[in-house]
Amino acid sequence: MNPALTSIHQNPRTSAVVLPVVFGIFEKWGLTGSEKMTLLGLVNERTLYNWIGQPEKARLTPDAVERISYILGIFKSLEILLPEPEIADRWLSTPNDNAFFNGTAPKDRMLAGMVVDLAAVRNFLDNTRGVW
């Protein structure tokens, strides 16, 4: 685990600041509750709704912080690559003919549930932007 992510995870203010931003992104992306849970690595629906309603009380695991970091990076990359917000927000749900996605929507890759799937989409976007 990255030491920087560990220190962020231990900061009690992190969840109060970052979770509302993440849930705002999820709304822009039109995600369902189940999809939100998968991206955050949650198994309990109650936890999701507690995090939405009282983000300041959420206890973020290092895994959740890592997932959130990828989600924020994906959002940022999309906003840079596709400056029209509606197009950027729809990109994840649009089938993509790039060989990396094999005709499926990028969101499908992200929803495979593993952190590496989030990392793969983030890396794809970063490479598209020319960021190494």
Backbone as JSON Lines, residues from 0, in Angstrom:
{"i":0,"aa":"M","n":[0.84,-1.19,0.0],"ca":[0.0,0.0,0.0],"c":[0.88,1.24,0.0]}
{"i":1,"aa":"N","n":[0.54,2.19,-0.82],"ca":[1.24,3.46,-0.92],"c":[1.15,4.19,0.42]}
{"i":2,"aa":"P","n":[2.3,4.63,1.01],"ca":[2.27,5.33,2.31],"c":[1.42,6.59,2.28]}
{"i":3,"aa":"A","n":[1.4,7.29,1.15],"ca":[0.57,8.51,1.06],"c":[-0.9,8.17,1.2]}
{"i":4,"aa":"L","n":[-1.34,7.06,0.59],"ca":[-2.73,6.65,0.71],"c":[-3.06,6.23,2.14]}
{"i":5,"aa":"T","n":[-2.1,5.6,2.82],"ca":[-2.33,5.18,4.2],"c":[-2.54,6.4,5.09]}
{"i":6,"aa":"S","n":[-1.75,7.45,4.93],"ca":[-1.92,8.63,5.78],"c":[-3.24,9.33,5.48]}
{"i":7,"aa":"I","n":[-3.67,9.33,4.22],"ca":[-4.96,9.91,3.87],"c":[-6.07,9.12,4.54]}
{"i":8,"aa":"H","n":[-5.94,7.82,4.51],"ca":[-6.95,6.93,5.1],"c":[-7.06,7.19,6.61]}
{"i":9,"aa":"Q","n":[-5.97,7.53,7.26],"ca":[-5.98,7.74,8.7],"c":[-6.48,9.13,9.1]}
{"i":10,"aa":"N","n":[-6.61,10.04,8.17],"ca":[-7.08,11.38,8.46],"c":[-8.61,11.36,8.59]}
{"i":11,"aa":"P","n":[-9.15,11.72,9.76],"ca":[-10.6,11.64,9.97],"c":[-11.42,12.59,9.1]}
{"i":12,"aa":"R","n":[-10.8,13.61,8.53],"ca":[-11.54,14.56,7.69],"c":[-11.65,14.09,6.24]}
{"i":13,"aa":"T","n":[-10.89,13.1,5.87],"ca":[-10.86,12.64,4.49],"c":[-12.25,12.28,3.98]}
{"i":14,"aa":"S","n":[-12.97,11.46,4.74],"ca":[-14.28,11.01,4.26],"c":[-15.26,12.16,4.13]}
{"i":15,"aa":"A","n":[-15.21,13.12,5.05],"ca":[-16.14,14.26,4.99],"c":[-15.91,15.11,3.76]}
{"i":16,"aa":"V","n":[-14.68,15.16,3.3],"ca":[-14.34,15.98,2.13],"c":[-14.54,15.22,0.83]}
{"i":17,"aa":"V","n":[-14.04,14.0,0.77],"ca":[-13.97,13.29,-0.51],"c":[-15.26,12.56,-0.89]}
{"i":18,"aa":"L","n":[-15.98,12.01,0.07],"ca":[-17.17,11.24,-0.29],"c":[-18.25,12.06,-1.0]}
{"i":19,"aa":"P","n":[-18.57,13.27,-0.55],"ca":[-19.56,14.04,-1.31],"c":[-19.12,14.3,-2.76]}
{"i":20,"aa":"V","n":[-17.84,14.48,-2.97],"ca":[-17.32,14.68,-4.33],"c":[-17.53,13.41,-5.15]}
{"i":21,"aa":"V","n":[-17.17,12.27,-4.57],"ca":[-17.3,10.99,-5.27],"c":[-18.77,10.71,-5.59]}
{"i":22,"aa":"F","n":[-19.66,10.94,-4.65],"ca":[-21.07,10.67,-4.91],"c":[-21.65,11.64,-5.94]}
{"i":23,"aa":"G","n":[-21.11,12.85,-5.99],"ca":[-21.5,13.79,-7.05],"c":[-21.07,13.28,-8.42]}
{"i":24,"aa":"I","n":[-19.86,12.72,-8.49],"ca":[-19.37,12.12,-9.74],"c":[-20.27,10.95,-10.13]}
{"i":25,"aa":"F","n":[-20.59,10.11,-9.17],"ca":[-21.45,8.96,-9.45],"c":[-22.8,9.39,-10.01]}
{"i":26,"aa":"E","n":[-23.33,10.49,-9.49],"ca":[-24.62,10.99,-10.01],"c":[-24.45,11.46,-11.46]}
{"i":27,"aa":"K","n":[-23.36,12.15,-11.74],"ca":[-23.11,12.6,-13.12],"c":[-22.99,11.4,-14.06]}
{"i":28,"aa":"W","n":[-22.41,10.31,-13.56],"ca":[-22.23,9.12,-14.36],"c":[-23.5,8.27,-14.43]}
{"i":29,"aa":"G","n":[-24.51,8.61,-13.64],"ca":[-25.77,7.88,-13.66],"c":[-25.68,6.47,-13.11]}
{"i":30,"aa":"L","n":[-24.86,6.27,-12.08],"ca":[-24.67,4.94,-11.52],"c":[-25.81,4.54,-10.58]}
{"i":31,"aa":"T","n":[-26.1,3.26,-10.57],"ca":[-27.08,2.7,-9.63],"c":[-26.4,2.5,-8.28]}
{"i":32,"aa":"G","n":[-27.21,2.21,-7.26],"ca":[-26.65,1.91,-5.94],"c":[-25.7,0.74,-5.98]}
{"i":33,"aa":"S","n":[-26.08,-0.29,-6.7],"ca":[-25.23,-1.49,-6.82],"c":[-23.9,-1.17,-7.5]}
{"i":34,"aa":"E","n":[-23.95,-0.34,-8.52],"ca":[-22.72,0.05,-9.22],"c":[-21.82,0.89,-8.32]}
{"i":35,"aa":"K","n":[-22.41,1.78,-7.55],"ca":[-21.63,2.57,-6.59],"c":[-20.93,1.66,-5.59]}
{"i":36,"aa":"M","n":[-21.66,0.67,-5.09],"ca":[-21.08,-0.27,-4.12],"c":[-19.91,-1.03,-4.74]}
{"i":37,"aa":"T","n":[-20.08,-1.48,-5.96],"ca":[-19.02,-2.24,-6.63],"c":[-17.77,-1.38,-6.79]}
{"i":38,"aa":"L","n":[-17.94,-0.16,-7.27],"ca":[-16.77,0.7,-7.49],"c":[-16.05,1.04,-6.19]}
{"i":39,"aa":"L","n":[-16.81,1.16,-5.1],"ca":[-16.2,1.48,-3.81],"c":[-15.75,0.23,-3.04]}
{"i":40,"aa":"G","n":[-16.07,-0.95,-3.57],"ca":[-15.67,-2.18,-2.92],"c":[-16.51,-2.51,-1.69]}
{"i":41,"aa":"L","n":[-17.74,-2.02,-1.67],"ca":[-18.62,-2.26,-0.52],"c":[-19.45,-3.51,-0.74]}
{"i":42,"aa":"V","n":[-19.75,-4.21,0.34],"ca":[-20.6,-5.4,0.25],"c":[-21.92,-5.2,0.98]}
{"i":43,"aa":"N","n":[-22.03,-4.12,1.72],"ca":[-23.23,-3.87,2.52],"c":[-23.9,-2.59,2.04]}
{"i":44,"aa":"E","n":[-25.13,-2.72,1.58],"ca":[-25.88,-1.56,1.08],"c":[-26.06,-0.5,2.17]}
{"i":45,"aa":"R","n":[-26.2,-0.93,3.39],"ca":[-26.37,0.01,4.5],"c":[-25.15,0.93,4.63]}
{"i":46,"aa":"T","n":[-23.97,0.35,4.44],"ca":[-22.74,1.15,4.49],"c":[-22.78,2.24,3.43]}
{"i":47,"aa":"L","n":[-23.19,1.88,2.22],"ca":[-23.27,2.86,1.14],"c":[-24.15,4.04,1.56]}
{"i":48,"aa":"Y","n":[-25.34,3.75,2.05],"ca":[-26.26,4.83,2.39],"c":[-25.83,5.6,3.63]}
{"i":49,"aa":"N","n":[-25.1,4.96,4.53],"ca":[-24.51,5.69,5.65],"c":[-23.43,6.65,5.15]}
{"i":50,"aa":"W","n":[-22.63,6.19,4.2],"ca":[-21.58,7.04,3.63],"c":[-22.19,8.22,2.89]}
{"i":51,"aa":"I","n":[-23.31,7.99,2.21],"ca":[-23.96,9.08,1.49],"c":[-24.56,10.08,2.47]}
{"i":52,"aa":"G","n":[-25.23,9.58,3.49],"ca":[-25.94,10.45,4.44],"c":[-25.06,11.1,5.48]}
{"i":53,"aa":"Q","n":[-24.01,10.42,5.89],"ca":[-23.12,10.96,6.93],"c":[-21.66,10.67,6.56]}
{"i":54,"aa":"P","n":[-21.18,11.34,5.53],"ca":[-19.81,11.04,5.07],"c":[-18.75,11.29,6.13]}
{"i":55,"aa":"E","n":[-19.0,12.22,7.03],"ca":[-18.02,12.54,8.06],"c":[-17.82,11.39,9.05]}
{"i":56,"aa":"K","n":[-18.75,10.46,9.1],"ca":[-18.65,9.32,10.02],"c":[-18.1,8.06,9.34]}
{"i":57,"aa":"A","n":[-17.89,8.14,8.05],"ca":[-17.4,6.97,7.31],"c":[-15.96,6.65,7.71]}
{"i":58,"aa":"R","n":[-15.69,5.39,7.82],"ca":[-14.33,4.92,8.07],"c":[-13.83,4.29,6.78]}
{"i":59,"aa":"L","n":[-12.96,5.02,6.12],"ca":[-12.44,4.55,4.84],"c":[-11.28,3.58,5.05]}
{"i":60,"aa":"T","n":[-11.37,2.45,4.4],"ca":[-10.27,1.49,4.42],"c":[-9.23,1.93,3.39]}
{"i":61,"aa":"P","n":[-8.02,1.43,3.5],"ca":[-7.03,1.73,2.46],"c":[-7.52,1.32,1.07]}
{"i":62,"aa":"D","n":[-8.25,0.21,0.98],"ca":[-8.8,-0.22,-0.3],"c":[-9.77,0.82,-0.84]}
{"i":63,"aa":"A","n":[-10.65,1.34,0.01],"ca":[-11.61,2.36,-0.43],"c":[-10.9,3.63,-0.89]}
{"i":64,"aa":"V","n":[-9.86,4.03,-0.17],"ca":[-9.11,5.22,-0.56],"c":[-8.44,5.02,-1.91]}
{"i":65,"aa":"E","n":[-7.9,3.83,-2.14],"ca":[-7.27,3.55,-3.43],"c":[-8.31,3.59,-4.56]}
{"i":66,"aa":"R","n":[-9.47,3.0,-4.33],"ca":[-10.54,3.01,-5.32],"c":[-10.99,4.44,-5.61]}
{"i":67,"aa":"I","n":[-11.16,5.22,-4.56],"ca":[-11.57,6.62,-4.71],"c":[-10.54,7.4,-5.51]}
{"i":68,"aa":"S","n":[-9.28,7.13,-5.26],"ca":[-8.22,7.8,-6.01],"c":[-8.33,7.52,-7.51]}
{"i":69,"aa":"Y","n":[-8.59,6.27,-7.86],"ca":[-8.77,5.92,-9.28],"c":[-10.02,6.58,-9.85]}
{"i":70,"aa":"I","n":[-11.09,6.58,-9.1],"ca":[-12.34,7.2,-9.58],"c":[-12.12,8.69,-9.85]}
{"i":71,"aa":"L","n":[-11.46,9.38,-8.93],"ca":[-11.18,10.81,-9.13],"c":[-10.28,11.02,-10.35]}
{"i":72,"aa":"G","n":[-9.3,10.16,-10.53],"ca":[-8.42,10.27,-11.69],"c":[-9.14,10.02,-13.0]}
{"i":73,"aa":"I","n":[-10.04,9.05,-13.0],"ca":[-10.84,8.77,-14.21],"c":[-11.7,9.98,-14.54]}
{"i":74,"aa":"F","n":[-12.35,10.54,-13.54],"ca":[-13.19,11.71,-13.75],"c":[-12.37,12.88,-14.3]}
{"i":75,"aa":"K","n":[-11.22,13.14,-13.7],"ca":[-10.35,14.23,-14.15],"c":[-9.9,14.02,-15.59]}
{"i":76,"aa":"S","n":[-9.47,12.82,-15.9],"ca":[-9.02,12.53,-17.27],"c":[-10.14,12.74,-18.28]}
{"i":77,"aa":"L","n":[-11.35,12.28,-17.93],"ca":[-12.47,12.47,-18.85],"c":[-12.79,13.94,-19.06]}
{"i":78,"aa":"E","n":[-12.72,14.72,-18.0],"ca":[-12.99,16.16,-18.11],"c":[-11.95,16.86,-18.98]}
{"i":79,"aa":"I","n":[-10.71,16.38,-18.94],"ca":[-9.65,16.96,-19.77],"c":[-9.8,16.53,-21.22]}
{"i":80,"aa":"L","n":[-10.02,15.23,-21.43],"ca":[-10.11,14.7,-22.8],"c":[-11.39,15.13,-23.51]}
{"i":81,"aa":"L","n":[-12.47,15.22,-22.75],"ca":[-13.79,15.54,-23.32],"c":[-14.38,16.73,-22.56]}
{"i":82,"aa":"P","n":[-13.99,17.95,-22.93],"ca":[-14.36,19.13,-22.15],"c":[-15.86,19.44,-22.09]}
{"i":83,"aa":"E","n":[-16.66,18.8,-22.94],"ca":[-18.1,19.01,-22.84],"c":[-18.63,18.03,-21.77]}
{"i":84,"aa":"P","n":[-19.1,18.55,-20.63],"ca":[-19.45,17.69,-19.48],"c":[-20.41,16.54,-19.8]}
{"i":85,"aa":"E","n":[-21.41,16.78,-20.62],"ca":[-22.37,15.71,-20.91],"c":[-21.7,14.54,-21.65]}
{"i":86,"aa":"I","n":[-20.81,14.87,-22.56],"ca":[-20.11,13.84,-23.31],"c":[-19.14,13.09,-22.38]}
{"i":87,"aa":"A","n":[-18.42,13.83,-21.57],"ca":[-17.48,13.21,-20.62],"c":[-18.22,12.26,-19.68]}
{"i":88,"aa":"D","n":[-19.37,12.69,-19.19],"ca":[-20.14,11.87,-18.25],"c":[-20.74,10.63,-18.91]}
{"i":89,"aa":"R","n":[-21.04,10.71,-20.19],"ca":[-21.63,9.56,-20.91],"c":[-20.58,8.58,-21.41]}
{"i":90,"aa":"W","n":[-19.34,8.99,-21.51],"ca":[-18.31,8.16,-22.11],"c":[-18.23,6.78,-21.46]}
{"i":91,"aa":"L","n":[-18.31,6.71,-20.15],"ca":[-18.19,5.42,-19.46],"c":[-19.27,4.43,-19.85]}
{"i":92,"aa":"S","n":[-20.45,4.93,-20.2],"ca":[-21.58,4.05,-20.51],"c":[-21.73,3.77,-22.0]}
{"i":93,"aa":"T","n":[-20.89,4.37,-22.8],"ca":[-20.98,4.22,-24.25],"c":[-20.08,3.09,-24.73]}
{"i":94,"aa":"P","n":[-20.64,2.13,-25.49],"ca":[-19.78,1.06,-26.02],"c":[-18.6,1.66,-26.78]}
{"i":95,"aa":"N","n":[-17.44,1.08,-26.57],"ca":[-16.2,1.62,-27.11],"c":[-15.57,0.58,-28.03]}
{"i":96,"aa":"D","n":[-15.26,1.0,-29.27],"ca":[-14.69,0.05,-30.22],"c":[-13.18,-0.08,-30.13]}
{"i":97,"aa":"N","n":[-12.55,0.61,-29.19],"ca":[-11.12,0.43,-28.97],"c":[-10.88,-1.01,-28.54]}
{"i":98,"aa":"A","n":[-9.81,-1.61,-29.03],"ca":[-9.51,-3.02,-28.72],"c":[-9.43,-3.27,-27.22]}
{"i":99,"aa":"F","n":[-9.04,-2.28,-26.46],"ca":[-8.94,-2.42,-25.01],"c":[-10.29,-2.77,-24.38]}
{"i":100,"aa":"F","n":[-11.37,-2.19,-24.93],"ca":[-12.71,-2.43,-24.38],"c":[-13.5,-3.46,-25.17]}
{"i":101,"aa":"N","n":[-13.01,-3.82,-26.35],"ca":[-13.62,-4.89,-27.15],"c":[-15.12,-4.67,-27.4]}
{"i":102,"aa":"G","n":[-15.49,-3.42,-27.68],"ca":[-16.88,-3.12,-28.02],"c":[-17.81,-2.93,-26.83]}
{"i":103,"aa":"T","n":[-17.31,-3.09,-25.63],"ca":[-18.15,-2.89,-24.44],"c":[-17.94,-1.48,-23.89]}
{"i":104,"aa":"A","n":[-18.81,-1.09,-22.99],"ca":[-18.68,0.22,-22.34],"c":[-17.54,0.16,-21.31]}
{"i":105,"aa":"P","n":[-16.74,1.21,-21.2],"ca":[-15.68,1.23,-20.2],"c":[-16.2,0.95,-18.78]}
{"i":106,"aa":"K","n":[-17.41,1.37,-18.51],"ca":[-18.0,1.12,-17.19],"c":[-18.06,-0.37,-16.89]}
{"i":107,"aa":"D","n":[-18.28,-1.19,-17.92],"ca":[-18.33,-2.64,-17.72],"c":[-17.0,-3.15,-17.17]}
{"i":108,"aa":"R","n":[-15.91,-2.62,-17.69],"ca":[-14.58,-3.02,-17.19],"c":[-14.42,-2.59,-15.73]}
{"i":109,"aa":"M","n":[-14.83,-1.36,-15.43],"ca":[-14.71,-0.86,-14.07],"c":[-15.55,-1.68,-13.09]}
{"i":110,"aa":"L","n":[-16.7,-2.14,-13.55],"ca":[-17.61,-2.87,-12.69],"c":[-17.26,-4.35,-12.53]}
{"i":111,"aa":"A","n":[-16.14,-4.77,-13.07],"ca":[-15.69,-6.13,-12.82],"c":[-15.38,-6.32,-11.34]}
{"i":112,"aa":"G","n":[-15.19,-5.21,-10.63],"ca":[-15.1,-5.25,-9.17],"c":[-13.73,-5.21,-8.55]}
{"i":113,"aa":"M","n":[-12.69,-5.37,-9.33],"ca":[-11.34,-5.38,-8.77],"c":[-10.7,-3.99,-8.91]}
{"i":114,"aa":"V","n":[-9.83,-3.67,-7.98],"ca":[-9.11,-2.39,-8.05],"c":[-8.33,-2.3,-9.35]}
{"i":115,"aa":"V","n":[-7.78,-3.41,-9.81],"ca":[-6.99,-3.4,-11.04],"c":[-7.84,-3.01,-12.24]}
{"i":116,"aa":"D","n":[-9.14,-3.25,-12.2],"ca":[-10.01,-2.84,-13.3],"c":[-10.16,-1.32,-13.33]}
{"i":117,"aa":"L","n":[-10.27,-0.71,-12.17],"ca":[-10.29,0.76,-12.09],"c":[-8.95,1.31,-12.58]}
{"i":118,"aa":"A","n":[-7.87,0.68,-12.14],"ca":[-6.53,1.12,-12.55],"c":[-6.36,1.0,-14.07]}
{"i":119,"aa":"A","n":[-6.9,-0.05,-14.66],"ca":[-6.76,-0.24,-16.11],"c":[-7.45,0.87,-16.88]}
{"i":120,"aa":"V","n":[-8.66,1.24,-16.46],"ca":[-9.38,2.33,-17.14],"c":[-8.65,3.64,-16.93]}
{"i":121,"aa":"R","n":[-8.18,3.87,-15.72],"ca":[-7.42,5.1,-15.43],"c":[-6.17,5.15,-16.31]}
{"i":122,"aa":"N","n":[-5.44,4.05,-16.4],"ca":[-4.21,4.01,-17.22],"c":[-4.52,4.21,-18.69]}
{"i":123,"aa":"F","n":[-5.62,3.63,-19.16],"ca":[-6.03,3.83,-20.55],"c":[-6.24,5.32,-20.82]}
{"i":124,"aa":"L","n":[-6.96,5.98,-19.93],"ca":[-7.23,7.42,-20.12],"c":[-5.95,8.24,-20.0]}
{"i":125,"aa":"D","n":[-5.11,7.9,-19.03],"ca":[-3.85,8.64,-18.88],"c":[-2.97,8.47,-20.12]}
{"i":126,"aa":"N","n":[-2.92,7.26,-20.66],"ca":[-2.14,7.04,-21.89],"c":[-2.72,7.81,-23.07]}
{"i":127,"aa":"T","n":[-4.05,7.88,-23.12],"ca":[-4.71,8.64,-24.17],"c":[-4.36,10.13,-24.05]}
{"i":128,"aa":"R","n":[-4.24,10.6,-22.83],"ca":[-3.87,12.0,-22.59],"c":[-2.38,12.25,-22.8]}
{"i":129,"aa":"G","n":[-1.59,11.18,-22.88],"ca":[-0.15,11.34,-23.02],"c":[0.53,11.5,-21.68]}
{"i":130,"aa":"V","n":[-0.11,11.06,-20.6],"ca":[0.48,11.13,-19.27],"c":[1.11,9.77,-18.97]}
{"i":131,"aa":"W","n":[2.41,9.76,-18.61],"ca":[3.07,8.5,-18.28],"c":[3.59,8.57,-16.92]}
